[in-house]
Structures are given as C-alpha cells and as structure tokens.
C-alpha cells in the first residue's frame, strides 16, 4: 500500500504568537496535528470508526523560529509496507519561505498506535486501514 506525502499551507495567526513574537511550541504541536488530519482526509481514512489512531510518542526538533507568516506542513507515513504492525510512524515538517528560500523550521517524528475504541485493545495498521476501506465502500 502506498501513501503520498501531503502538504498543507497555513497562515500563522496573531494569537498563535507568544510574548517573544514567535509561534508558541504548543501551537506547533497543533499545526502538526492539523497536518495529520489533512493527511487522513487526503487518503480518505475516516476517524469516525471503531479503530482509531492514538499518539504514543512525539519527537520534535525546532530548527527556526516561526513568525507571522505562511507555513507549509508536510506529512508522510513511513514504513507503510509493514501493515501487521501495531504502530505507524509519521514524519512531519513545517517549512517556510524566507528571502525566496524554503527553510525547515520544525521536524517531527510521530508514533501512532491503533486502539479499538470500544474494547480498548491494540489493533494493527492493517486492521485500521481495512475498517476505513470498508467504511468508504459502504458509503459508495
């Protein structure tokens, strides 16, 4: 199964800035979450299903400050060929244009696990994708 890298452009809002005039680090996590939601939507994966993705670990490297400007959030699923895993790893970045150069402001690795929301048990990436596919087929 192949999944594409998805890019999402956002405009930094004035209330995203902290007292130093740059984006607050907690807001950066919200930007990354918005990127993952967009990735799921792009690939037609529903969250309103029995098996849901849950964050198990986040590692964030802050490279450049983000000020009041447009940013591009890039999201990619790594190792999608191992569908029997109980986790999935995303790579994300937040990039910005300055002086006609594309700069990486944030790099992040996000580890997700899959939980059956009713039984509260671990499920595999493959089970999550199969349920999403079944949901999409029932709509069409």
C-alpha positions, 0 to 999 in steps of 0.5 A: 500500500502506498501513501503520498506525502501531503502538504498543507499551507497555513497562515500563522495567526496573531494569537498563535504568537507568544510574548517573544513574537514567535509561534508558541511550541504548543501551537506547533504541536497543533499545526502538526496535528492539523497536518495529520488530519489533512493527511487522513482526509487526503487518503480518505481514512475516516476517524469516525470508526471503531479503530482509531489512531492514538499518539504514543510518542512525539519527537520534535526538533525546532530548527527556526523560529516561526513568525507571522507568516505562511507555513507549509506542513508536510506529512508522510507515513513511513514504513507503510509496507509493514501493515501487521504492525501495531504502530505507524510512524509519521514524519512531519515538517513545517517549512517556510519561505524566507528571502525566496528560500524554503527553510525547515523550521520544525521536524517531527517524528510521530508514533501512532498506535491503533486502539479499538475504541470500544474494547480498548485493545491494540489493533494493527495498521492493517486492521485500521486501514481495512475498517476505513476501506470498508467504511468508504465502500459502504458509503459508495 
